[in-house]
């Protein structure tokens, strides 16, 4: 039977593709990891990794072993978890990958609920990096990701949190704020603010909806964060189409339905197999789900 420590070494080498970094991750010396690699090669009857100028490259056999090894290590970790979980005394770090929208609409209320029930759980929030998300989950750098079904990698566990819709938002003293409804003509005539996650964008789902009915609007301000948007609206006559949850509780703004059908989106939470059975993470996910449901 193969040593569990050898499998941990194999997992680290597959992730890092570098013996020195794998040794640092495992808190071992480089010669110790090299010796374990020799034992791994003997056990599997394959070179497993080929040395190059930039590090080590896994063989086809090593790549085929990656999924089973990660699952085996996750199963062992779950087996070693205590049978019960007490949130009031739990001390751990939870890492969440979230978009700017999810940070405000999901993470803020979730942290309030989490702090009340589990004050010693430390939470780290990172921006979502679609190109690295799968790797971050595999390496244990991310525990939960607040994304959409379309951006969820197929081999992750996922659960729907809620469906979101869009609303119009402008300052309460805006000349059009007292109108019973905003006509499509007036909507298109106003200057708009827009959030572009990647920066520099001047069109989005609202513009696609307008194009379907042969209309267009004028975007005069583009920012990368929803968090600054209310401040911009309160100090101008700009209008913005925003997810409804971001308009809740915002002072000094008027909120109403857009005069064009702007399709909403679904927000989901995704997690990796390695935390799927852990009592602590199951409890955290249930708190997250209840928080999102109560905030609907």
C-alpha positions as CSV (number, residue, x, y, z in Angstrom):
1,X,0.0,0.0,0.0
2,X,1.3,3.4,-0.9
3,X,2.2,5.9,1.8
4,X,-0.3,8.7,2.3
5,X,2.6,11.2,2.6
6,X,3.7,10.1,-0.9
7,X,0.3,11.0,-2.3
8,X,0.5,14.4,-0.6
9,X,3.9,14.9,-2.2
10,X,2.5,13.8,-5.6
11,X,-0.4,16.3,-5.2
12,X,1.9,19.1,-4.3
13,X,4.2,18.4,-7.3
14,X,1.2,18.3,-9.6
15,X,0.1,21.7,-8.4
16,X,3.4,23.4,-8.1
17,X,5.3,21.8,-11.1
18,X,8.4,22.7,-9.1
19,X,10.3,20.6,-6.5
20,X,11.4,23.6,-4.4
21,X,7.9,25.1,-4.2
22,X,6.4,21.7,-3.4
23,X,8.9,21.3,-0.6
24,X,8.0,24.7,0.8
25,X,4.3,23.9,0.7
26,X,4.9,20.6,2.5
27,X,7.4,22.1,5.0
28,X,10.0,19.6,3.9
29,X,13.5,20.0,2.4
30,X,14.1,19.7,-1.3
31,X,16.2,16.5,-1.0
32,X,13.3,14.9,1.0
33,X,10.8,15.7,-1.7
34,X,13.3,14.4,-4.4
35,X,13.6,11.2,-2.4
36,X,9.8,10.9,-2.2
37,X,9.6,11.4,-6.0
38,X,12.0,8.6,-6.5
39,X,9.7,6.3,-4.4
40,X,6.7,7.5,-6.3
41,X,8.4,6.6,-9.6
42,X,9.1,3.1,-8.3
43,X,5.6,2.7,-7.0
44,X,3.9,3.7,-10.2
45,X,6.5,2.4,-12.7
46,X,6.6,5.7,-14.5
47,X,8.9,8.8,-14.5
48,X,5.8,10.9,-13.5
49,X,7.7,14.2,-14.0
50,X,10.3,15.3,-16.6
51,X,12.7,18.0,-15.7
52,X,12.9,21.1,-17.9
53,X,14.5,24.5,-17.6
54,X,11.3,26.0,-16.0
55,X,10.6,23.2,-13.6
56,X,9.0,19.7,-14.0
57,X,6.4,18.6,-16.5
58,X,4.0,15.8,-15.6
59,X,3.8,12.8,-17.8
60,X,0.5,11.4,-19.1
61,X,0.5,8.9,-16.3
62,X,0.9,11.6,-13.7
63,X,-1.9,13.7,-15.2
64,X,-4.2,10.6,-15.2
65,X,-3.5,10.2,-11.5
66,X,-4.2,13.8,-10.5
67,X,-8.0,13.5,-10.2
68,X,-8.0,10.2,-8.2
69,X,-5.3,11.4,-5.8
70,X,-7.1,14.6,-5.1
71,X,-10.3,12.7,-4.4
72,X,-8.5,10.2,-2.2
73,X,-6.8,13.0,-0.1
74,X,-10.2,14.8,0.2
75,X,-11.8,11.6,1.4
76,X,-9.1,11.1,4.0
77,X,-9.4,14.7,5.2
78,X,-13.2,14.3,5.5
79,X,-12.7,11.1,7.5
80,X,-10.4,12.8,9.9
81,X,-12.8,15.6,10.6
82,X,-14.4,15.6,14.0
83,X,-17.9,14.1,14.0
84,X,-19.5,17.3,15.2
85,X,-18.9,21.0,14.5
86,X,-19.4,23.7,17.1
87,X,-19.5,27.1,15.3
88,X,-19.3,29.0,18.6
89,X,-15.8,27.7,19.3
90,X,-14.6,27.0,15.7
91,X,-11.3,28.7,14.7
92,X,-10.6,28.4,11.0
93,X,-10.0,30.6,7.9
94,X,-12.7,30.7,5.2
95,X,-11.6,32.0,1.8
96,X,-14.3,33.3,-0.6
97,X,-13.9,34.4,-4.2
98,X,-16.5,37.0,-5.1
99,X,-17.3,39.6,-7.7
100,X,-17.8,43.2,-6.8
101,X,-21.5,42.6,-7.0
102,X,-21.4,39.5,-4.8
103,X,-19.2,41.3,-2.2
104,X,-22.0,43.8,-1.6
105,X,-25.1,41.7,-2.2
106,X,-24.0,38.4,-0.6
107,X,-20.8,38.7,1.4
108,X,-21.7,41.7,3.6
109,X,-25.0,40.2,5.0
110,X,-23.3,36.7,5.2
111,X,-20.5,38.1,7.3
112,X,-22.9,39.6,9.7
113,X,-24.7,36.3,10.2
114,X,-21.4,34.4,10.4
115,X,-19.9,36.7,13.0
116,X,-22.9,36.3,15.2
117,X,-22.8,32.5,15.2
118,X,-19.1,31.8,14.7
119,X,-17.0,34.8,15.9
120,X,-13.7,33.0,15.6
121,X,-14.0,32.1,11.9
122,X,-11.7,34.4,9.9
123,X,-12.9,35.3,6.4
124,X,-10.7,36.3,3.5
125,X,-12.4,37.6,0.4
126,X,-10.6,37.5,-3.0
127,X,-11.7,38.8,-6.4
128,X,-12.9,36.2,-8.8
129,X,-10.2,35.2,-11.3
130,X,-12.0,33.0,-13.9
131,X,-8.7,31.9,-15.4
132,X,-7.3,30.7,-12.1
133,X,-10.4,29.6,-10.2
134,X,-10.2,25.9,-10.9
135,X,-6.5,25.9,-9.9
136,X,-7.3,27.9,-6.7
137,X,-9.9,25.3,-5.7
138,X,-7.5,22.4,-6.3
139,X,-4.7,24.1,-4.4
140,X,-7.0,24.9,-1.5
141,X,-6.6,28.7,-2.0
142,X,-10.4,29.2,-2.3
143,X,-13.2,27.5,-0.3
144,X,-16.2,29.1,-1.9
145,X,-16.8,31.0,-5.1
146,X,-19.8,33.3,-5.7
147,X,-20.3,33.1,-9.4
148,X,-23.0,32.3,-12.0
149,X,-24.0,28.9,-13.5
150,X,-22.4,29.9,-16.8
151,X,-19.0,30.5,-15.2
152,X,-19.0,27.5,-12.8
153,X,-16.4,24.8,-13.8
154,X,-18.3,21.5,-14.5
155,X,-16.4,19.4,-11.9
156,X,-17.3,21.6,-8.9
157,X,-20.3,21.3,-6.6
158,X,-22.7,24.2,-6.9
159,X,-26.0,25.4,-5.5
160,X,-28.3,28.2,-6.6
161,X,-28.5,31.1,-4.1
162,X,-31.1,33.3,-5.8
163,X,-32.3,34.8,-9.0
164,X,-31.5,38.5,-9.5
165,X,-33.3,41.1,-11.6
166,X,-32.4,44.7,-12.7
167,X,-33.9,48.0,-11.6
168,X,-33.2,51.7,-12.5
169,X,-31.6,53.9,-9.9
170,X,-31.2,57.7,-9.8
171,X,-30.9,60.3,-7.1
172,X,-34.1,61.1,-5.2
173,X,-34.0,64.7,-6.3
174,X,-33.5,63.9,-10.0
175,X,-36.0,65.8,-12.3
176,X,-37.4,62.4,-13.4
177,X,-37.6,60.8,-10.0
178,X,-41.2,62.0,-9.3
179,X,-42.6,60.6,-12.5
180,X,-44.9,57.6,-12.1
181,X,-42.9,55.8,-14.7
182,X,-40.0,56.5,-17.0
183,X,-40.8,56.2,-20.7
184,X,-38.5,54.4,-23.1
185,X,-37.8,57.6,-25.0
186,X,-36.8,59.5,-21.8
187,X,-34.8,56.5,-20.6
188,X,-32.7,56.6,-23.8
189,X,-32.4,60.4,-23.7
190,X,-30.8,60.4,-20.2
191,X,-27.1,60.0,-19.5
192,X,-26.2,56.7,-18.0
193,X,-23.6,55.3,-15.7
194,X,-22.4,51.7,-16.2
195,X,-20.3,49.2,-14.3
196,X,-17.7,47.4,-16.4
197,X,-15.9,44.6,-14.4
198,X,-12.9,44.6,-16.7
199,X,-12.8,48.3,-17.1
200,X,-13.4,50.5,-20.1
201,X,-16.6,48.9,-21.2
202,X,-19.5,51.2,-22.3
203,X,-22.1,48.6,-23.0
204,X,-23.8,45.7,-21.2
205,X,-27.0,43.7,-20.8
206,X,-29.1,46.8,-20.9
207,X,-27.7,47.8,-24.3
208,X,-28.3,44.3,-25.6
209,X,-31.9,44.6,-24.4
210,X,-32.3,48.0,-26.1
211,X,-30.8,46.7,-29.3
212,X,-33.4,44.0,-29.5
213,X,-36.1,46.7,-29.7
214,X,-34.1,48.9,-32.0
215,X,-33.1,51.5,-29.4
216,X,-29.8,52.7,-27.8
217,X,-28.8,54.7,-24.8
218,X,-25.9,57.1,-24.0
219,X,-23.4,55.8,-21.5
220,X,-21.3,58.7,-20.2
221,X,-19.6,57.2,-17.1
222,X,-18.1,53.7,-16.9
223,X,-16.6,52.5,-13.6
224,X,-15.3,49.1,-12.4
225,X,-17.2,48.9,-9.1
226,X,-20.8,48.9,-8.0
227,X,-19.7,50.2,-4.6
228,X,-19.0,53.7,-6.0
229,X,-22.1,53.9,-8.1
230,X,-24.5,55.3,-5.5
231,X,-22.1,58.1,-4.8
232,X,-21.9,59.0,-8.4
233,X,-25.7,59.0,-8.8
234,X,-26.4,61.1,-5.7
235,X,-24.1,63.8,-7.1
236,X,-25.4,63.9,-10.7
237,X,-28.4,63.5,-12.9
238,X,-27.1,60.2,-14.2
239,X,-29.2,57.1,-14.2
240,X,-28.0,53.5,-13.8
241,X,-29.5,50.0,-14.3
242,X,-28.3,47.9,-11.4
243,X,-29.1,44.5,-9.8
244,X,-32.0,45.0,-7.5
245,X,-30.2,43.7,-4.3
246,X,-27.7,46.6,-4.7
247,X,-30.5,49.1,-4.5
248,X,-31.9,47.9,-1.2
249,X,-31.2,50.2,1.7
250,X,-29.4,52.8,-0.4
251,X,-30.3,56.3,0.9
252,X,-31.4,59.2,-1.2
253,X,-32.1,57.3,-4.4
254,X,-35.2,56.5,-6.4
255,X,-35.7,53.0,-7.6
256,X,-38.1,51.8,-10.3
257,X,-38.5,49.2,-13.1
258,X,-36.7,49.8,-16.4
259,X,-38.9,50.6,-19.4
260,X,-37.2,47.7,-21.3
261,X,-37.0,44.0,-20.4
262,X,-33.5,43.5,-19.1
263,X,-32.9,39.7,-18.4
264,X,-31.6,39.0,-14.9
265,X,-29.1,36.4,-13.7
266,X,-28.7,33.6,-11.2
267,X,-26.1,33.7,-8.5
268,X,-24.6,30.4,-7.3
269,X,-22.1,29.3,-4.8
270,X,-19.5,26.7,-5.9
271,X,-17.1,24.6,-3.9
272,X,-14.6,21.7,-4.4
273,X,-14.9,18.1,-3.5
274,X,-12.2,18.5,-0.8
275,X,-14.6,20.5,1.4
276,X,-17.8,18.8,0.3
277,X,-18.2,16.5,3.3
278,X,-16.5,18.6,6.0
279,X,-19.0,19.4,8.8
280,X,-17.6,22.9,9.2
281,X,-18.0,23.8,5.5
282,X,-21.5,22.2,5.3
283,X,-22.6,24.4,8.2
284,X,-21.0,27.5,6.5
285,X,-22.8,26.8,3.2
286,X,-26.1,26.4,5.0
287,X,-25.6,29.8,6.7
288,X,-24.8,31.4,3.4
289,X,-28.0,29.9,1.8
290,X,-30.2,31.0,4.6
291,X,-28.8,34.5,4.5
292,X,-29.4,34.8,0.8
293,X,-32.9,33.4,1.1
294,X,-33.8,35.8,3.9
295,X,-32.4,38.7,1.9
296,X,-34.7,38.1,-1.1
